[in-house]
Amino acid sequence: LLLLCWAKLNTFVTRSLRPALEAGKVCVFDGFGLNAYLHASAHCYNNGRNCTEVFDFHHQLVAARIVTQKVDPPVYLIVQDEPEVLAHRSHRSITEMSVLHTHELNNIDRYFDGTGQKEPHLLDGRTTETRLPEAIEIFRQHLD
């Protein structure tokens, strides 16, 4: 699963992101390497397997396919929601989302810890109206 996610990510980086960055454009999108990692590790976790190799392999792919293409680590804006909200949005049970939520929170911390990634910005506002100004301010800080 990780390789499937990475095949899509690599195609996006080589065909779209790298040319846009070379043209001096600011790129904003929903999802990047963290999404590939969380998706693959959650799948691994759900199947009762050790996810350590997913983490290690993912960061080897980051070095081989992102860093070598001179793509700086992205600025991550991570929306924080309670498992109940996530369950409603994903149409899963609260129990299932609570387990996945805990797993993902633990893996998000590990993803950024000593891996060369920029520290994430956690958006904890409960509505789009409260999150949007916060996100815009973060973008402004990074563009200056």
C-alpha positions in Angstrom: 0.0 0.0 0.0 2.8 2.4 0.8 4.4 1.9 -2.6 1.0 2.5 -4.3 0.7 5.8 -2.4 4.2 6.7 -3.2 3.8 6.0 -6.9 1.1 8.6 -7.0 3.1 11.0 -4.9 6.2 10.6 -7.0 4.2 11.2 -10.2 2.7 14.3 -8.7 6.1 15.6 -7.6 7.9 15.0 -10.9 5.0 16.2 -13.2 3.4 19.0 -11.2 5.1 20.1 -8.0 8.7 20.4 -9.2 7.9 22.4 -12.3 5.6 24.7 -10.3 8.3 25.3 -7.7 10.8 26.0 -10.4 8.5 28.6 -11.9 8.4 30.3 -8.4 4.8 29.3 -7.6 3.5 28.8 -4.1 1.8 25.4 -3.9 -1.0 24.6 -1.5 -2.7 21.2 -1.6 -4.6 18.8 0.6 -2.3 15.9 1.4 1.3 15.0 0.8 3.8 12.5 2.2 2.3 12.4 5.7 -1.0 11.2 4.1 0.8 8.4 2.3 2.5 7.4 5.5 -0.6 7.5 7.8 -2.7 5.7 5.2 -0.2 2.9 4.9 0.5 2.7 8.7 -3.2 2.6 9.6 -3.7 -0.2 7.1 -0.8 -2.1 8.6 -2.0 -1.4 12.1 -5.6 -2.6 11.3 -4.1 -5.9 10.1 -2.2 -6.4 13.3 1.2 -6.0 11.9 4.3 -4.1 13.1 4.4 -0.7 11.4 8.0 0.1 12.1 9.1 -0.9 8.7 6.4 1.3 7.1 8.0 4.3 8.9 11.5 3.4 8.0 10.7 2.7 4.3 8.6 5.8 4.0 11.5 8.0 5.2 13.9 6.2 2.8 11.5 7.1 0.0 11.4 10.7 1.2 15.2 10.9 0.9 15.3 9.1 -2.4 12.4 10.9 -4.2 11.7 14.2 -2.5 15.0 15.4 -1.1 17.0 14.4 -4.3 14.6 16.5 -6.3 15.3 19.5 -4.1 11.8 19.8 -2.7 11.9 21.5 0.7 9.9 19.8 3.4 6.3 21.2 3.2 4.6 23.3 5.8 2.0 21.1 7.3 -1.3 22.4 8.6 -3.0 19.6 10.5 -6.6 19.9 11.5 -7.3 18.4 14.9 -10.7 16.9 15.5 -12.2 14.6 18.0 -12.8 11.0 17.0 -16.6 11.6 17.1 -16.2 14.3 14.4 -13.9 12.2 12.3 -16.3 9.2 12.6 -19.2 11.3 11.4 -17.2 12.6 8.4 -15.8 9.2 7.4 -19.0 7.2 8.2 -17.1 4.8 10.5 -17.9 3.8 14.0 -16.7 6.0 16.9 -14.8 3.0 18.3 -13.0 2.4 15.1 -12.1 6.1 14.7 -11.0 6.3 18.3 -8.5 3.5 17.7 -7.3 4.9 14.4 -7.2 8.5 15.8 -5.0 7.4 18.7 -2.7 5.4 16.3 -2.5 8.4 13.9 -1.7 10.9 16.6 1.1 8.7 17.9 2.4 8.3 14.3 2.1 12.0 13.5 4.5 12.8 16.5 6.9 10.2 15.2 6.7 11.4 11.6 8.0 14.9 12.6 10.4 13.8 15.4 14.0 14.2 14.1 13.2 13.4 10.5 14.1 16.7 9.0 10.4 17.7 8.6 9.2 21.2 9.6 7.2 21.2 12.8 3.5 20.9 11.9 1.0 23.7 12.7 -2.0 22.2 14.5 -5.3 23.9 13.7 -7.6 23.3 16.6 -10.5 25.6 15.8 -13.8 23.7 15.5 -15.2 25.3 12.4 -13.8 26.3 9.0 -14.5 29.9 9.9 -12.2 29.7 12.9 -9.5 27.6 11.1 -9.3 29.6 7.9 -7.9 32.9 9.4 -5.4 30.8 11.4 -4.3 28.9 8.3 -3.9 32.2 6.3 -1.7 33.7 9.0 0.5 30.6 9.0 0.9 30.9 5.2 1.7 34.6 5.5 4.5 33.8 8.0 6.1 31.3 5.7 5.8 33.5 2.6 7.6 36.5 4.3 
